[in-house]
């Protein structure tokens, strides 16, 4: 007989959340290249409009951190001002990246590398 807590919805939700977190970490590590980044500007300007629940936002952050690229992140779920800017920039989904004044919709490592 299974213990009662295994059937509790909160236990199931927490278990799925933890499994999802580890899945995203593994997925990010597999989809970020180890190839060094070549900068076209000495101090690249990177802005990211994101949400906390966005898997590709997490991957973009991991890419920037892995390559030691400083970036500014705006969470469009928590700021109406940033949400409005996001829409003015043509945002349809997250992440919306601005790399050296070039707008990139979604996570696309190749486009990010070209913009750097």
N, C-alpha and C positions, 0 to 999 in steps of 0.2 A: 504494500500500500504506500502511495506517495505521500510525503508530508504536505500538510495543508498550505504552507507558504508557497509551494511550487505552483499552485493553481491561482494564487492571488494576482490580480491584474497589475498591480504596482511592481511586483517581482518580475513579471514578464516584460513590462515596459523597460525597467532598469536593465535587465539582461540584454534586451534588444539594443538599447542605447549603447551599452558597453561594447557589444559585438560590432555595432556600426562604427563606433569610434576607432576600434582597431582595424576594421576593414578600410576605412578612409586613410588611416596612416600608411597601411601597406600599399594601397592604390597610389597614394601620392609618391611614395618612394619609388615605385615602378615607373611612374610617368614623368619624373623629373630627371633630365639628363645631367650627367656628371661633367659634361663638357664645359670648360671655363667660359665665362661671359666676356665678350669683347665690347668695351665701352667706346662709343663715339664721342661722348662728352665726359669730362673728368668727374662731374658731379651730376649724375642723372636725376631728373625730377620724376618721381613715380607717385601717382595718386590712385587709390583703389576705392571704388564704391562697392560695398559688400553687404552681406547679411550673415548672421551667426550660423544659420542652417545651410549655408551654401557649400557644397563639397568642393566645387571648383575655386571658390574663394580661399578655402583652406589650402588647396594645392598651390594657388598663386602665392599665398603667404609663405608656404614652405619653400617655393622656388626663390623668392626674394631673400629669405633668411639663409638658405643654403649658400647662395652666392653673395651674401653680405651686402645686399642692395637696400639702402634705406628707402622706406616708403611711408606715405601717409594714408591711413585707412579711415574711411567714413562709413559708418553703419547706417544704411538707408532705412532700417526698421526702427531706429531709435531717434532719428532726427528728421523733422519735416523739412527743414532748410536743405539738408543734404539730399533728401528724396526729390525735392523740386529741382535741384541742380542736376541730379541723376537723369531726370526726365528731359530737362533742357538739353542735355548732352546726347539725347537719343537713346537713353537706357531702356532696354527691353528686358534684360535679365542680368543677373550678377554672375561674376564680377564685371564691372565696367572699369577698365584701366585707362589711365592717361599716362603714357610714357613719353617724356620729352615732347609734350604737346600733341602726340599722336594718340587718337582714341582707338582702343581695342575692346571689342565686345566679346566677353567670354575669356576663358583661359586658353591662350594659344601660344605655346612656348616659342615657336618659330617667329611669330610676329613680335613678341616681346623682345626677343634677341635682336631683331632687325631694328626696332625702335630705340634700343639702347645705343 
